[in-house]
């Protein structure tokens, strides 16, 4: 039960994040010193990666089990988040 509650909460947060970003593209671009068009491409790439992950998660869960897929996904998310935190600034 605690795992279900945690995964549900994370799913709601992710959906909220995906729908909040378009409204904040202009302020984010301004804060990062880039154009809204460049910020939009970043958000679009993130959305496509999220969609691809969802399409792959089902078949991979059937093959390797949900626990292995979720654990691998969490490690990949933590790794990519760390990589993004040390990435250079976007082009100006």
Secondary structure by P-SEA (a helix, b strand, c coil): caaaaaaaaaaaaaaaaaaacccaaaaaaaaacccaaaaaaaaaaaaaaaaaaaaaaaaaaaaccaaaaaaaaaaaaaaaaaaaaacccccc
